[in-house]
Amino acid sequence: MNIETIKSVYFVGAGGIGMSALIRYFLSKGKSVAGYDRTPSELTERLITEGARIHYEESIDLIPENCRDKASTLVVYTPAVPQEHAELAYFRENGFEIEKRSQVLGIITRSSKGVCVAGTHGKTTTSTMAAHLLHQSHVRCTAFLGGISKNYGTNLLLSSTSPYTVIEADEFDRSFHWLSPWASVITATDPDHLDIYGTKEAYLESFRHYTTLIQPGGALIIHKGLEMKPDVQPDVTTYTYSRDEGDFHAENICIGNGEIFIDFVAPDTRINHIQLGVPVGINIENGVAAMALAHLSGATDEEIKQGMATFRGVDRRFDFKLKNDQVVFLSDYAHHPAEIAQSVKSIRELYRDKKITAIFQPHLYTRTRDFYQDFADSLSLLDEVILTEIYPAREQPIPGVTSQLIYDNLRPNIEKCICKKEDVLNLLSQKHIEVLIVLGAGDLDNYVPEITELLKSRMTND
């Protein structure tokens, strides 16, 4: 099917962050867009105001008439939706063109220079940072992002003139194998999604295969010291990067008074005294990777320096809600043990003398089963841990797999408790909070506005 000639696009699982970027793309192309999602959210409501027709009941009867013509309708689904879903089954049984989100993204971006960011963690921040650097430069770009950019209030950027498309390359369900990158960063390959891959070796092999997809004449920028071995085509240049060493790295790192300045070192240039717009330690490394992509794509040194200073971050990625002398509160999407460890270390770097409390909602039964000891080790870097029940997402419960597995393996002298997410506010109202972070990829973030108000009111009363 030619995407240019289709009239209607129907999304099964319309509320996901990646799906919503595609919805916005097709709306911008003047297509009729409709779809289903399990629950309403702020994102789905915004999509409706932008022109999409979205419903929340699994029912064939609710599929609009103009999405029932298989000759002019493209159906897009997310792997998170069960294959037996009634609407998906209807489209399948009636011979519709049905594609995964990643396949459609691959088709859209095949005719452009894909600037991709892959890796177990750091993808969303690094790709959004790279998109901002290019978008505010003379290079410009189109971008499909895995989070809402705070600079632009959306996860889709459009350019009618730039040859570059920034993409978050997701390894879940081997989605990134549909892409044909011109340049790609690989941030990390800590094993994850073992419900899909089965073994660490299969996970690393998936990344190796991904590197074979980089187009000749392009570039791979890989984090120094990763266990996986790249396998690029001839005429693909491989670079290394990290915070402190590699072809791209930072020097003269200065952290203090809530600010971070660095010098960016590349093989053929150096940009001194760059200020990080979001001053947390992990963004030094994310920034090096993003600046490397922007530099190779043609952004000037001055544009890169300006872009880094004006980057405002991504919703739910080191997302500060309160920051003053009395209390600090932030939300972070970290849901893998390595991400949590990096997140905690970055916070500790900023607030060395304060008590740091985290509320963590584990994401997926399989991930908890596979990594509960690693989660306990990472969370034990904190002063206090509040655990809630596991967020199941697409999964059914696994006997014996609960948050108690993590709780029992936390270091003995840490303050810790388990509670239902509905009881978090009441629990926090009884605690002294200095630095608080909500961690996880589930729905605990829905409580962030109420937690913010609780902490604000306490400041006022104090």
PEVENCOR-V571991 format. One record per residue. N is the residue number from 1. RES is the residue in one letter. PSI is psi in whole degrees, -180 to 180 (999 if undefined). OMEGA is omega in radians with two decimals (none if undefined). Layout:
[[N | RES | PSI | OMEGA] [N | RES | PSI | OMEGA]]
This chain:
[[1 | M | 135 | 3.09] [2 | N | 118 | -3.09] [3 | I | -32 | -3.12] [4 | E | -27 | -3.05] [5 | T | -11 | 3.13] [6 | I | 153 | -3.10] [7 | K | -33 | -3.07] [8 | S | 146 | 3.07] [9 | V | 129 | -3.13] [10 | Y | 130 | -3.07] [11 | F | 124 | 3.05] [12 | V | 102 | -2.99] [13 | G | 57 | -2.96] [14 | A | -16 | -2.97] [15 | G | -3 | 3.12] [16 | G | 154 | -3.05] [17 | I | -39 | 3.12] [18 | G | -39 | 3.12] [19 | M | -38 | -3.08] [20 | S | -32 | 3.08] [21 | A | -39 | 3.08] [22 | L | -39 | 3.08] [23 | I | -46 | 3.14] [24 | R | -36 | 3.11] [25 | Y | -48 | -3.11] [26 | F | -34 | 3.03] [27 | L | -40 | 3.14] [28 | S | -23 | 3.12] [29 | K | 4 | 3.09] [30 | G | 16 | 3.13] [31 | K | 155 | 2.99] [32 | S | 124 | -3.03] [33 | V | 131 | 3.09] [34 | A | 173 | 3.12] [35 | G | 179 | -3.13] [36 | Y | 143 | 2.87] [37 | D | 156 | -3.03] [38 | R | -39 | -3.07] [39 | T | 147 | 3.05] [40 | P | 151 | 3.07] [41 | S | 171 | 3.08] [42 | E | -36 | -3.13] [43 | L | -46 | -3.14] [44 | T | -37 | 3.12] [45 | E | -37 | 3.08] [46 | R | -39 | 3.12] [47 | L | -37 | 3.10] [48 | I | -42 | 3.13] [49 | T | -24 | 3.13] [50 | E | -7 | 3.04] [51 | G | -5 | 3.13] [52 | A | 147 | 3.07] [53 | R | 108 | -3.05] [54 | I | 134 | 3.05] [55 | H | 167 | -2.98] [56 | Y | 9 | 3.11] [57 | E | 130 | -3.14] [58 | E | 97 | -3.03] [59 | S | 127 | 3.10] [60 | I | -33 | -3.09] [61 | D | -22 | -3.09] [62 | L | -2 | 3.07] [63 | I | 121 | -3.09] [64 | P | 152 | -3.08] [65 | E | -40 | -3.09] [66 | N | -7 | 3.06] [67 | C | 12 | -3.14] [68 | R | 2 | 3.09] [69 | D | 108 | -3.03] [70 | K | -19 | -3.14] [71 | A | -24 | -3.05] [72 | S | 9 | -3.08] [73 | T | 132 | 3.00] [74 | L | 133 | 3.09] [75 | V | 129 | -3.14] [76 | V | 132 | 3.13] [77 | Y | 159 | 3.06] [78 | T | 143 | 3.12] [79 | P | -15 | 3.11] [80 | A | -17 | 3.12] [81 | V | 131 | 3.14] [82 | P | 145 | -3.12] [83 | Q | -25 | -3.13] [84 | E | 6 | 3.11] [85 | H | 131 | -2.99] [86 | A | -44 | -3.10] [87 | E | -41 | 3.11] [88 | L | -41 | 3.11] [89 | A | -40 | 3.12] [90 | Y | -48 | -3.12] [91 | F | -39 | -3.13] [92 | R | -46 | -3.09] [93 | E | -23 | -3.10] [94 | N | 14 | 2.97] [95 | G | 28 | 3.12] [96 | F | 157 | 2.99] [97 | E | 114 | -3.08] [98 | I | 125 | -3.10] [99 | E | 148 | 2.96] [100 | K | 157 | 3.07] [101 | R | -43 | -3.07] [102 | S | -34 | 3.11] [103 | Q | -42 | -3.14] [104 | V | -41 | 3.11] [105 | L | -41 | 3.10] [106 | G | -41 | 3.13] [107 | I | -46 | -3.10] [108 | I | -40 | -2.98] [109 | T | -4 | -3.07] [110 | R | -29 | -3.11] [111 | S | 7 | -3.14] [112 | S | 178 | 3.04] [113 | K | 104 | -3.11] [114 | G | 121 | 3.07] [115 | V | 103 | -2.90] [116 | C | 152 | 3.05] [117 | V | 117 | 3.11] [118 | A | 164 | 3.09] [119 | G | 157 | -3.12] [120 | T | -38 | 3.14] [121 | H | 161 | -3.12] [122 | G | -5 | -3.08] [123 | K | -50 | -2.99] [124 | T | -48 | -3.14] [125 | T | -46 | -3.09] [126 | T | -43 | -3.14] [127 | S | -38 | 3.12] [128 | T | -38 | 3.08] [129 | M | -46 | 3.12] [130 | A | -40 | 3.13] [131 | A | -41 | 3.12] [132 | H | -44 | 3.14] [133 | L | -43 | -3.13] [134 | L | -42 | -3.05] [135 | H | -37 | -3.12] [136 | Q | -1 | 3.09] [137 | S | -180 | 3.10] [138 | H | -14 | -3.09] [139 | V | -41 | -3.08] [140 | R | 176 | 3.06] [141 | C | 160 | 2.81] [142 | T | 149 | -3.11] [143 | A | 133 | 2.99] [144 | F | 110 | -2.96] [145 | L | 155 | 3.13] [146 | G | 14 | 3.10] [147 | G | 169 | 3.14] [148 | I | 117 | 3.11] [149 | S | 130 | 3.11] [150 | K | -22 | 3.08] [151 | N | -34 | -2.99] [152 | Y | -8 | 3.09] [153 | G | 23 | -3.11] [154 | T | 169 | 3.07] [155 | N | 14 | 3.10] [156 | L | 125 | 2.99] [157 | L | 142 | -3.09] [158 | L | 140 | 3.01] [159 | S | 131 | 3.13] [160 | S | -7 | -3.04] [161 | T | -26 | -3.04] [162 | S | 141 | 3.06] [163 | P | -4 | -3.01] [164 | Y | 138 | 3.04] [165 | T | 119 | 3.12] [166 | V | 132 | -3.05] [167 | I | 135 | 2.94] [168 | E | 116 | -3.05] [169 | A | 101 | -3.00] [170 | D | 128 | -3.12] [171 | E | -11 | 3.13] [172 | F | 132 | 3.12] [173 | D | 23 | -3.13] [174 | R | 31 | -3.09] [175 | S | -36 | -3.04] [176 | F | -8 | 3.10] [177 | H | -9 | 3.09] [178 | W | -9 | -3.06] [179 | L | 158 | 3.05] [180 | S | 77 | -3.02] [181 | P | 147 | 2.91] [182 | W | -41 | 3.05] [183 | A | 144 | 3.13] [184 | S | 141 | 2.92] [185 | V | 142 | 2.88] [186 | I | 115 | -3.00] [187 | T | -38 | -3.02] [188 | A | 154 | 3.08] [189 | T | 38 | 3.03] [190 | D | 128 | -3.04] [191 | P | 139 | 3.11] [192 | D | 173 | 3.09] [193 | H | 43 | -3.14] [194 | L | -12 | 2.99] [195 | D | -25 | 3.11] [196 | I | -47 | -2.97] [197 | Y | -29 | 3.12] [198 | G | -50 | -3.08] [199 | T | 161 | 3.06] [200 | K | -39 | -3.10] [201 | E | -41 | 3.12] [202 | A | -36 | 3.11] [203 | Y | -47 | 3.13] [204 | L | -36 | 3.11] [205 | E | -35 | 3.13] [206 | S | -40 | 3.07] [207 | F | -39 | 3.08] [208 | R | -46 | 3.13] [209 | H | -39 | 3.12] [210 | Y | -39 | -3.11] [211 | T | -23 | 3.10] [212 | T | -15 | -3.07] [213 | L | -10 | 3.13] [214 | I | 131 | -3.02] [215 | Q | 144 | 3.04] [216 | P | 138 | -3.06] [217 | G | -7 | -3.11] [218 | G | -161 | -3.03] [219 | A | 145 | 2.97] [220 | L | 129 | 3.10] [221 | I | 103 | -2.96] [222 | I | 138 | 3.14] [223 | H | 134 | -3.09] [224 | K | 135 | 3.03] [225 | G | 8 | 3.13] [226 | L | 150 | -3.09] [227 | E | -32 | -3.12] [228 | M | 149 | 3.14] [229 | K | 121 | -3.13] [230 | P | 159 | -3.11] [231 | D | 71 | -3.01] [232 | V | 158 | 3.08] [233 | Q | 161 | 3.02] [234 | P | 147 | 3.12] [235 | D | 18 | 2.94] [236 | V | 124 | -3.13] [237 | T | 130 | 3.11] [238 | T | 127 | 3.08] [239 | Y | 159 | 2.99] [240 | T | 158 | 3.06] [241 | Y | 160 | 2.94] [242 | S | -175 | 3.13] [243 | R | -42 | -2.95] [244 | D | -15 | -3.08] [245 | E | 167 | -3.11] [246 | G | 177 | 3.11] [247 | D | -38 | 3.03] [248 | F | 127 | 3.12] [249 | H | 177 | 3.12] [250 | A | 148 | 3.01] [251 | E | 167 | 3.11] [252 | N | 48 | 3.14] [253 | I | 126 | -3.12] [254 | C | 113 | -3.11] [255 | I | 125 | 3.11] [256 | G | 152 | 3.13] [257 | N | 36 | 3.10] [258 | G | 15 | -3.12] [259 | E | 153 | 3.06] [260 | I | 130 | 3.03] [261 | F | 143 | 3.11] [262 | I | 163 | 2.87] [263 | D | 134 | 3.11] [264 | F | 125 | -3.11] [265 | V | 124 | 3.08] [266 | A | 166 | -3.14] [267 | P | -29 | -3.04] [268 | D | 11 | 3.09] [269 | T | 170 | 3.06] [270 | R | 132 | 3.11] [271 | I | 115 | -3.04] [272 | N | 152 | 2.97] [273 | H | 55 | 3.06] [274 | I | 130 | 3.07] [275 | Q | 134 | 3.08] [276 | L | 123 | 3.14] [277 | G | -33 | 3.04] [278 | V | 95 | -2.94] [279 | P | 74 | 2.98] [280 | V | 151 | -2.98] [281 | G | -40 | -3.09] [282 | I | -24 | -3.14] [283 | N | -9 | 2.97] [284 | I | -50 | -3.13] [285 | E | -45 | 3.07] [286 | N | -41 | -3.12] [287 | G | -39 | 3.10] [288 | V | -45 | -3.14] [289 | A | -45 | -3.13] [290 | A | -42 | 3.13] [291 | M | -35 | 3.09] [292 | A | -45 | 3.11] [293 | L | -44 | -3.13] [294 | A | -41 | 3.13] [295 | H | -47 | -3.14] [296 | L | -23 | 3.14] [297 | S | -4 | 3.01] [298 | G | 3 | 3.06] [299 | A | 144 | -3.12] [300 | T | 163 | 3.12] [301 | D | -43 | -3.11] [302 | E | -38 | 3.09] [303 | E | -39 | 3.11] [304 | I | -44 | 3.13] [305 | K | -44 | 3.13] [306 | Q | -42 | -3.12] [307 | G | -40 | 3.13] [308 | M | -39 | -3.13] [309 | A | -29 | -3.07] [310 | T | 0 | 3.11] [311 | F | 129 | -3.05] [312 | R | -2 | 3.05] [313 | G | -169 | -3.05] [314 | V | 141 | 3.07] [315 | D | 133 | 3.06] [316 | R | 9 | 3.01] [317 | R | 106 | -3.02] [318 | F | 53 | -3.01] [319 | D | 97 | -3.10] [320 | F | 127 | 3.09] [321 | K | -33 | 3.06] [322 | L | 138 | 3.12] [323 | K | 99 | 3.10] [324 | N | -174 | -3.06] [325 | D | -23 | -3.08] [326 | Q | -45 | -3.04] [327 | V | 145 | 3.05] [328 | V | 131 | 3.12] [329 | F | 129 | 3.12] [330 | L | 162 | 3.11] [331 | S | 137 | 3.11] [332 | D | 136 | -3.05] [333 | Y | -2 | -3.06] [334 | A | 123 | -3.11] [335 | H | 11 | 3.06] [336 | H | 146 | -3.08] [337 | P | -41 | -3.13] [338 | A | -37 | 3.09] [339 | E | -44 | -3.12] [340 | I | -42 | 3.12] [341 | A | -44 | 3.12] [342 | Q | -41 | -3.14] [343 | S | -48 | -3.12] [344 | V | -43 | 3.13] [345 | K | -38 | 3.12] [346 | S | -40 | 3.12] [347 | I | -42 | -3.14] [348 | R | -35 | 3.13] [349 | E | -35 | -3.12] [350 | L | -34 | -3.01] [351 | Y | 69 | -3.02] [352 | R | -32 | -2.99] [353 | D | 12 | -3.09] [354 | K | 154 | 3.05] [355 | K | 129 | -3.10] [356 | I | 121 | -3.14] [357 | T | 138 | 3.07] [358 | A | 143 | 2.93] [359 | I | 121 | -3.08] [360 | F | 127 | 3.04] [361 | Q | 105 | 3.12] [362 | P | 147 | -3.08] [363 | H | 114 | 3.12] [364 | L | 137 | 3.06] [365 | Y | -42 | -3.10] [366 | T | -41 | -3.14] [367 | R | -39 | 3.10] [368 | T | -44 | 3.11] [369 | R | -43 | -3.05] [370 | D | -28 | -2.95] [371 | F | 22 | -3.03] [372 | Y | -37 | 3.12] [373 | Q | -40 | 3.10] [374 | D | -39 | 3.07] [375 | F | -45 | -3.14] [376 | A | -41 | 3.13] [377 | D | -44 | -3.12] [378 | S | -44 | -3.12] [379 | L | -24 | 3.12] [380 | S | -7 | 3.02] [381 | L | -13 | -3.13] [382 | L | 172 | 3.04] [383 | D | -32 | -3.12] [384 | E | 139 | -3.14] [385 | V | 128 | 3.00] [386 | I | 117 | 3.14] [387 | L | 139 | 2.99] [388 | T | 178 | -3.14] [389 | E | 161 | -3.11] [390 | I | 136 | 3.02] [391 | Y | 118 | -2.98] [392 | P | -26 | -3.05] [393 | A | -116 | -3.04] [394 | R | 1 | -2.93] [395 | E | 157 | 2.98] [396 | Q | 154 | -3.14] [397 | P | 150 | 3.05] [398 | I | 124 | -3.11] [399 | P | 132 | 3.09] [400 | G | -6 | -3.12] [401 | V | 104 | 3.10] [402 | T | 176 | 3.10] [403 | S | -18 | 3.14] [404 | Q | -30 | 3.11] [405 | L | -43 | 3.11] [406 | I | -47 | -3.11] [407 | Y | -46 | -3.06] [408 | D | -18 | -3.09] [409 | N | 4 | 3.01] [410 | L | 151 | -3.11] [411 | R | 144 | -2.94] [412 | P | -35 | -3.01] [413 | N | 8 | 3.13] [414 | I | 145 | 3.00] [415 | E | 130 | -3.06] [416 | K | 153 | 3.04] [417 | C | 164 | 3.03] [418 | I | 136 | 3.07] [419 | C | 164 | 3.02] [420 | K | 149 | -3.09] [421 | K | -29 | 3.14] [422 | E | -19 | -3.09] [423 | D | 2 | -3.07] [424 | V | -45 | -3.10] [425 | L | -45 | 3.14] [426 | N | -41 | 3.14] [427 | L | -45 | -3.12] [428 | L | -32 | -3.12] [429 | S | -17 | -3.11] [430 | Q | 4 | -3.04] [431 | K | 153 | 2.99] [432 | H | 120 | -3.07] [433 | I | 129 | 3.03] [434 | E | -57 | 3.03] [435 | V | 124 | -3.11] [436 | L | 135 | 3.08] [437 | I | 134 | 3.00] [438 | V | 123 | -3.10] [439 | L | 143 | 3.03] [440 | G | 165 | -3.07] [441 | A | 10 | -3.09] [442 | G | -142 | -3.06] [443 | D | 8 | 3.10] [444 | L | -26 | 3.13] [445 | D | -21 | 3.10] [446 | N | -23 | -3.12] [447 | Y | -5 | -3.07] [448 | V | -45 | 3.12] [449 | P | -40 | 3.14] [450 | E | -39 | 3.09] [451 | I | -41 | 3.11] [452 | T | -46 | -3.13] [453 | E | -38 | 3.11] [454 | L | -47 | -3.12] [455 | L | -37 | 3.09] [456 | K | -46 | -3.11] [457 | S | -35 | 3.12] [458 | R | -38 | 3.09] [459 | M | -43 | -3.12] [460 | T | -44 | -3.11] [461 | N | -34 | 3.13] [462 | D | 999 | none]]
